[in-house]
Amino acid sequence: MLIAPNVDGAPELAKLVDGIGPSISSIVSGNQVTDLTSRAHAHGLEVHPYTLRIDDLPKGIPTPDELMHLLFDEAKVDALFTDFPDVTVNWLMKVEKP
């Protein structure tokens, strides 16, 4: 389910769904993260952005590793849609979260 980045209807949405699937550009702008994930989490919603493509990274993000750092470590997304699961799994294994 895709919702607008402002999460205005999050309290009502949280009664119906477990999470949201916004575009990566709603969470990462340049090399900064937005507060979309923290606002969704505040309403109990998981965040699974779409779609990581290593051949089409957002402007200002030089590598897939940098994008995943911003998404997982900075924005704290719960999961990620990707066309390159091997790259994501390798990154997750490399950084090995506690």
C-alpha positions as CSV (number, residue, x, y, z in Angstrom):
1,M,0.0,0.0,0.0
2,L,1.4,3.4,-1.0
3,I,0.5,6.5,1.0
4,A,1.6,10.1,0.7
5,P,4.9,10.9,2.5
6,N,3.1,13.2,5.0
7,V,1.5,10.2,6.8
8,D,-1.5,12.4,7.8
9,G,-3.9,9.4,7.9
10,A,-1.4,7.1,9.8
11,P,-3.6,6.6,13.0
12,E,-6.5,5.4,10.9
13,L,-4.3,3.5,8.5
14,A,-2.6,1.7,11.4
15,K,-6.1,0.2,12.3
16,L,-6.2,-1.5,8.9
17,V,-2.6,-2.3,7.8
18,D,0.7,-3.3,9.4
19,G,3.0,-1.2,7.3
20,I,3.5,1.1,4.3
21,G,5.5,0.8,1.1
22,P,6.7,4.3,0.1
23,S,9.2,5.0,-2.6
24,I,12.8,5.3,-1.6
25,S,12.7,9.0,-2.6
26,S,10.1,9.6,0.2
27,I,12.7,8.4,2.7
28,V,16.1,9.5,1.2
29,S,16.5,12.9,-0.3
30,G,20.0,13.6,-1.6
31,N,22.2,12.2,1.2
32,Q,19.7,13.0,3.9
33,V,16.9,11.0,5.4
34,T,13.4,12.3,5.9
35,D,11.3,11.7,9.0
36,L,8.7,9.5,7.2
37,T,9.9,6.3,8.8
38,S,10.0,7.7,12.4
39,R,6.5,9.1,11.9
40,A,5.2,5.8,10.6
41,H,6.9,3.9,13.4
42,A,5.3,6.3,15.9
43,H,1.9,4.9,14.8
44,G,3.1,1.3,14.8
45,L,3.5,1.0,11.1
46,E,6.4,-0.9,9.5
47,V,8.2,0.7,6.6
48,H,9.2,-1.2,3.5
49,P,10.4,1.2,0.8
50,Y,10.6,0.3,-2.9
51,T,12.6,-0.5,-5.1
52,L,16.4,-0.7,-4.7
53,R,18.0,-0.9,-8.1
54,I,21.8,-0.7,-8.2
55,D,21.7,0.6,-11.7
56,D,19.3,3.4,-10.8
57,L,20.4,4.9,-7.4
58,P,18.9,8.2,-6.2
59,K,20.8,11.3,-7.1
60,G,23.5,12.1,-4.6
61,I,23.9,8.5,-3.5
62,P,27.1,7.0,-5.0
63,T,26.8,3.4,-4.0
64,P,24.2,0.8,-3.0
65,D,26.1,0.5,0.3
66,E,25.6,4.2,1.0
67,L,21.9,3.9,0.2
68,M,21.4,0.9,2.4
69,H,23.3,2.7,5.2
70,L,20.9,5.6,4.9
71,L,17.8,3.4,4.8
72,F,18.7,0.8,7.5
73,D,21.0,2.6,9.8
74,E,19.8,6.2,9.6
75,A,16.1,6.0,8.6
76,K,15.6,2.6,10.4
77,V,13.4,1.0,7.7
78,D,12.1,-2.4,8.5
79,A,12.7,-4.1,5.2
80,L,13.3,-3.2,1.5
81,F,11.9,-4.1,-1.9
82,T,14.8,-4.8,-4.3
83,D,15.6,-6.2,-7.7
84,F,19.0,-7.1,-6.3
85,P,18.5,-9.3,-3.2
86,D,22.0,-10.6,-3.3
87,V,23.4,-7.1,-2.9
88,T,21.1,-6.4,0.0
89,V,21.7,-9.7,1.8
90,N,25.5,-9.3,1.4
91,W,25.3,-5.8,2.9
92,L,23.2,-7.0,5.8
93,M,25.5,-9.9,6.5
94,K,28.6,-7.6,6.3
95,V,27.3,-5.1,8.8
96,E,25.7,-7.8,11.0
97,K,23.2,-6.0,13.2
98,P,23.2,-6.8,16.9
